[in-house]
Amino acid sequence: MRKNGLLIAMDGPAGTGKTSVGKALALKLGYGFLSTGEMYRALAYNVFAKHIEPENATAVLDAARALSFTFQRQPDASLKMFVDGEFLGPKLHLEEVGNVASRVSTNAQARQVLTDKMREVGQNGGIVMEGRDVGTVVFPDADIKFYLDASAQERANRRVKQLREAGQPADYAQILSSIQERDYRDSHRAASPLRPAEDALVIDTSVLSMQQVIDLVLEKIGHHAS
């Protein structure tokens, strides 16, 4: 056991419910919840704001090295992230930043720098870390690993519902195509491709409710503890 408790990795593509499940789990255990994708978005925001070309490997690497992260655990278990002392919040989720994030995350050296920063945050445990390669690359020695999956069609449906509930327009065909492109890019990149760790429990959330997934995850953790 690490100093602050277990280190739990939760990987998988976007739209599988990783964030909701991960937060619920962290809350139940009294742990912190961190989405590692937010750290890539912080780098992307920095690159975007400074008009750095995402394919300029050296400039992106320098930007990654210069980033300083601090975190504060919130009542919902999430770790609120400050980048160079500033809370970026909604700025990280601008569509343009998402596009840049996908491009800078193929930079192997910048990934390594961010991976080291993630290890500093999680090494003492007491945390649920969610991402694409937490169990395979960031913490191959994580105490428990989950990999949440769902069909691209189901994930597109969830995204459409989410956008419409927020009063935003949503085109299913366009969203599905963008999810499939991202899956392909994530699983075929040379640096840390998206795949389940060999010792991860893979859960297909396509036909499960959020509560069913949370129950499965808690059952697995109960077995680990006993």
N, C-alpha and C positions, 0 to 999 in steps of 0.2 A: 504493500500500500504506500502511495506517495504521501508527502507531508499533509496535504489538504484533502486527500480522498482519491477516488478513482479518476482516471483520465479516460473519457469515453469519446470515441471517434464516430461521427455520423456522416457518411459520404453518400453521394448519388447525384444524379442530374437535377436540374432545377424543376420545381413543380411537383415534387414527390412528397411534400409535406415535412421535409427535414427540419425546417425552422420551427414550425408549430410543435412537432413532436419533441424536438431537442429542447425547446424552452419549457415545455410541460414537464419533461424529464428532469431538467436542471432544477426547476422549481420544487418538484417533489423531493429531490435529494438535498436541497439546500446548496446547490452548486451554482457556478456562473455558466452562462451560455454565450459562446462566441461563434459568430459566422465568419469564417476565414475569408470568404468572398468579399466582405466589407473592406478587408485590408488591401485586396487587389483593386477594389473600387477607389480606395483612398489614393493609391498610386496613380490610377487612371485619371482621377480628378486633377491631381497635381500636374500630370502630363498635359491634360486638356487645358487647364487654366494657364499654364505657362507656354502654350502653343508649341509643345515639343512634338515632333513627328513620332507616332507610336512605334514606327519601324526603325527609329534611330536608336540602336541597341545601347550605345555608350551613354547617351543622354538619359535614357530610361533607367539604366543601371545606376547612374549618379543620383537620379531623383529617388530611386528606391532606397539607396544607402542613406540619403539625407532625412528620410521620414522618421519621425519620433512618435511612438504610440503610447498612450496611457489609457487606462480603463477604470470605470466605476460600475460596480454591480448595482442594478436597478431592482425595484420591487418585483418585476416580472422575471427576474433571474438573468436578463440579458446584460451583457457587459457593454456599457455605453462607451463608445470609442472617441477619444480626442486625438486629433492628428496635429502635431506641432502645437498642442495646447488648444486647438479649435475643434468644436463639435460641428461636423459637416452635415450630419443628418440627411435631409431630403436631397441635398446637392449630389450625394453619392448615387442617387437613383434616377438621375436624369438619363434619358435614352442615349444621349451622346456619350455619356460617361460609361454606360454599359457596353457600347460598341468599342470604345477605347480599351476597356478592361479586358475584353475578349482578345484584343490584339496584343496588349502588353503582357498578358499572361502566357504567351508563347515564348517570351524571352527567358531562356533557361537561367541566365545569371541573376536577373532581377527576381525570378521565382526563388532562387536559392537564398537571396538576401531576405525576402519576406518570410520564407520558411524558417530561417534562423530567428526572426522576430516572433513568429508564432510559437516556436519552441520555448522562448523566454516566458511567454504568457502562460503556457500550459504545463510546463514541466513538473510543477508541484502538485498537479492533479486538482480534484475538486472542481472539475470543469467538463462541460459537454462541448466539444469542438465540432462544428459542422462545416463541410466543404466538399471538395472534389477529390482530394488526395491526402486527407488527414491520416487515414489508416494505412495507406500504402507508402507515403513519403514523409509527411511531417512527423508523425508518431507511429512508426511501424511497431513500436513496443507499447502501444495503447493497451490499457487493461481490458477494455471491451470494444469491439468494433461492429458497427451496423452499416449496412448499405441499403438505402431505400431506393426502390425503382418503381416505375409505372410506365405504361405505354405512352408513346408520344401523343397519341390521340387524346388519352385521358388527361395528360398534362396540359394540352392545348385547351381542352374544355374547361379545366380549372382556371386557367389564365383568363379566358374569355369571361367567365363568371365573375372573377375578381375585378376585372376592368369595368364590366357593366355595373357591378355593385358600387363602384367608385364613380359612376356616372361618366365613364370614358368610352369612346367608341372602340369596338373590338372586332376584327375580321378573323374568323376562325382559320380560313385557309392560309392567310398570311402568317398568323401566329404559329400554326402547325409547321409551316415551311421553315420559319426562323428557329423553332425548337429542333427540328431535324438537322438543320445546318450546324447548329451549335453542338448538338450531340456528336455529329461527325467530327467537327473540329476538336472537341474536347477529347474524344476517344482515339483520335489519330495523331495527336501532336506528339512530338518526340520527347518533350519534357513532361514528366508526370501525367501520362494519359489517364483518362477517367476509366477506372475499372475497380471491381470489388477486391479488397485484400483477400488473400487465400483463407484467412481465419475469420472473415467477417460473416455475420449472420445477415443473409440477403432477404429483405422483405419486399414483396411486390404489393404496393399500396393501391393498385388500380381498382380493386374491388373491396378494399377494406375501408371502414370509417376511421377517422382520426383516432377515436377512442380505442378501437381494436388494435391499431398500430401501437399506441401508447401502452396498452395492456401487454402486448407481445414483448415489447422492449423491457418493461418492468419485470416481466416474468424471467427473462434472460438474465437481468441484473440480479434478481433474487437468487437464481441458481448459482451465479458467480459468487455471491456473498456467502452462500451456505456451504 
